[in-house]
Amino acid sequence: MSKKRMVIALGHKDLGFTLPEQKAAVARTATMIGDFVEDGYQVALVFSNAPQVGMIHTAMKNLTESNPEQYVNTPLSMCSAMSQGMIGYDLQNAVRAELVKRGIYKTASTIITQVLVDPYDESFYNPIKCVGKLMNAEEAKKEEDNGNHVVMVSDGVFQRIVPSPTPKSIVEIDAIKTLLDADQVVIACGGGGIPVLRQGNNLKGAAAVIEKDRTAALLAKDVDADILLITTAVDHVSLNYGQADEKALDTMTIEDARQYIQDGHFEFKSMQPKVEAGIDFVEAGKGRKAIITSMELAEKAVDGCAGTTIQ
């Protein structure tokens, strides 16, 4: 009998915002992963990297500014690759330790993952993702002179803003499938993957950030997963979130979810991409379900007793 397969998209809260927080957070996250592995699931992990890639981008930019004759600017795609290795290293070690503690001996591996995007994606003309160091007006002017977009995030404070293109295909998908087929835990597509453009036989990193939940849905489709589990800071999806008439949703059909999006119930940069990712995954095959919940309620949600399920 074949094992059930699950793709888990981990949110910011499940990985921490600083290195010490990350170390503690991945240990808690590994417990959840260990439970699913022990329950017989094959697991692939995708994670958010926004705080970490921002930290790396800021550090590398400060290094360049400290000695521009010795150090050159580090492309955002390279910062994304660094964050995949940094987070993956902590996560795979935490998962390995948790599994060994339970007498389960299987490898957890991190794959530095590239994701192809369309160079004509409309997001390249309408960037929406803030990244990197906070700047004053003078620094922001220099950033714009270098050809980058900036946006004011508060009075007199600016930040670089980059596109968030739709993921088209995962470059290392064959390696990911091979590891899953071998019943290993796979950590891939960190931060939504490193966005790349095809140029002849080469792949060139794009100055962009892919929404990790969209890539998680693409990965879940590619590996024919049974469940896409998206963990976030709230226990369930709600209508009228934060208002007196807030209503938690236990289940949504694809049609319901689309209508709620059309009615403007979900925040454009936070909950809406998660719901859209769930729709994308569920409608691509029979018997699939997408679950949105907190890490603390993940196991109950998979059992149908918590969170919000789209099916």
N, C-alpha and C positions, 0 to 999 in steps of 0.2 A: 504494500500500500504506500503510495507516494505521500510525502510529508506536505503539510500546508506551508505556504510561503507568504511572508509578510515583509513589507517595506515600511520602515518607521522614519518619519521626518521629525527630527528633534528641534525644538525651538530654543530661543536664546536662554530661557530660564533653566533649561536642562543641561546647559554647558557653562554657565557662569559668564562674568563680564571681565574678570581679571585672571591672571594665571593661577593664583591661589584658589579663587572661586572655581575655576575650571577643574582643578585637581579634585576638589571636594564634590563638585557637581557630577563629574563623570563616574565617580564611585557610586553615587545614588542611581544614576541612569543605568549603570551596568547591572544593578540588582534587577531592574525591570527587564532588561534584555535576557539575563540569566533565567528569569521565570518563563519567558516565552520559549527560549531554547529548551528548557526542561519540559515544557508542555508539548514539545515536538515540532515547533515551527522552525523553518529555515528563515533566517533574518538578514536583511540588508538594511543598513543605516545610512540615512542622509542627515546632515546637520546644518544648522544655521552658523554663519561665521561673521556676522556683521560687526560685533564688538572687536573681535580679534583681527579681522582684516583692516578695520579702521585703525587699530593700534599699530599694526605693522606698517600701514601706509604712512601714518603720521611719523613714526620713528624713522623710516627710510627717507622721508622728505626732510626731516630735521637734520639727518646725517648729511644729506646732500648740501643743504644750506650752510652747514657748519664748515664745509670744505669743498666747494663746487669744482675745484681743479682736480681733486682726487676722486670724488664720488659723483656718479651720474644718477639721474632720476630713475627710480625703480617703477616699471610699468605696473598698473593696477592688476593686470593678469598675473604677474609674478607674485604680487602680494597675496593674491587669492591662492596661488599654489603653495606659498609658505604657510598660509593659515590651514590649508588642508592637511599638510604634514604635521603641524603643531598640534592641532586638535585631534587628528587621527591617532597620533602617537599616544596621547594620554588615554583616548577612548579605547583603543585596542588593548592596551595594557590593563586597563580597568576591567574590560570584558573578559580577558584571559584569566585574570586573577579570580574573578567571580565564578567563572566556569570551573576552574581547577578546584576551587573551594567546594564545589558541588560534585566533584568527581567526574566532570565532563571534560574530556580532552580533545579539543578541536581548536583550530587556529582562528584568530580574528585578525584580518588583514585590511590595511588601508590602501586604496587605489587612488593615486593622484589622477583626477578625472577631468577630461576636457569635454565640453559640450558645444556642438556646432550651432551657430545662430545665423540668421539671414542678414546679410549686410544691408538689405533694404527694409529691415524691420522698422515699423513706424516709430518705435521707441527711440531710435537713434536721432529722430527729429524732435523728440519730446522727452528729454531725460527726467527721471522722477526720483532716483535713489541718491540720497546724501551719503557721502563717504569721506573719510579722512579728517584732517585737522581743522579746527575752527580758526578762522582768519579775520583780521581786521580789514578795513576798506582798502588800504594800501596793498596788503598781501593778496586780496581778492582781485585787485586790478592786474597784478602780475600774473595771477593764475589765468585770467581771461586773455591776457596778452600771449600766453603760451598755448592758446587755442582750446582751453577747457571752459566748461560752463560752471558758474557759481550761482548760489541763491542765498538770500538773506534769511537766516534761521531765527534771528532775534535782532533787536536794535543794535546796529553797528557790528553784528557778528555774521560772518559768511561761511559757507561750506561748499566744497565741490559737489556737483550733482551729475550723475551719469545715467545712461540708458539702462533699461531692464528688459532686454529682448526675450522673446519666446524661445524656449529650448527646442531644437529641431531633432537632434540625434546625439546619442552618447558615444563618444569615440571609442572608449574602452569597454563597451558593453559585452564583447565576447569574453574578456577576462572576468568580468563580474559574473556572467552566467556560469562560467567554468567553476569558479569558486563556490557558488551557490549549489551547483549540481554535485559538488564534492562535499556538501553539507557543512561548509565553513561559514563563519560569520563574516560578512563583507561590509566594509565602511567605504562609501563611495559618494561621488557627486557632492562633496562638501561645499556648502555655500551656494548650492545650485549648479556647481561645476564651474570650471574655468571657461569663460566664453571665448570661443575661437571662430575665426573666419577661414574658409578654405581659399588658399591662393596657390593654384596649380597642385603640386604634390605636397605642399607645406600647409601647416596650420599656424595662423598668426593670432596671438591674443588680442582681444578687443577690450577697450576701456569701458567696461560695462559690468553690471551685477545681475545675474539671473535670479529670479524668485525661486528659492529652494523648494517650495511646495510644488511648483509646476514641474520642476525636474524630477522630484520624487514621484509624481504621477506618471511621468514618462518612463522612468525606471521601472515602476511597478507594472506598467503595461508590457514593457520589453521582456521582463523576467516572468511574466504570466503569474503575478502574485494573486493571492486570494484576498488579502487585506492591505489597504493603505491606511496606516495609522499616523495621524498628524497630531503631535503633542504641542500644546500652547499654554498660555498663562491662565486660561479660564477652563472651567470644567465642561462647558458645553457651548454650543452656538446659541445665540439668543436673538430674538426680535426686539427692537426698541431698546438696544443695549444701553445700560446706564440710566434709563428713565424709570419713572414710577410704574409704568405698565410693562416693564421688561418681562419677556416670556421665554423661558428655556425650551429648546427643542430637543426631544428625544430622538426623533427620526425625521428624515426628509426624503421625499422622492426626488428624482432628477428634475421633474417638472416643478415641484414646490421650490426647490433650491434656485432654479432659474428665475422664477417669479419673484422670490425674495430679493435676488440681486437686482432685478429690474426695478423693484420698488424702493431700492436704495437702503436696505436694512443693514448692510455690512460695510464696514469701513474699507475704503478703497485700497489702502496700503497694508492692512493687517488681516482681517477675517475674510474679506472677499477673495483674495488669491487662494486661501485654503479651501473655501467652498468650491471655487472653480476647479481646483485641482481634483477634489473629490468627484465632481461631476465628470471630468475628463476621464478619470480612471474607471469609474463604475459603468459608464455607458459604452466602454470599449470592449466589454466581455460579459458573459453570463456568470451569475453566481458570485459576483464581486461585491465588496462593500468598503466604503471609506468611513473612517471614524475620526472625529475631531474631539479632543479632550485634553485634560492635564495629564502629566506623567503619573501623578499620584493615583489617578483613577483609570489608568490605561488598561490594566487587566480586567477590571470590572466592565469597562466599556467594550472590550473584545467579547466578553460573555453576554453583552446586551443589557447590562445593568447600570450603565452610566454613560456620560458623554452624548454626542450626537452622531447618529449613523445615517449615512446616505446610501441608499440601495434601491 
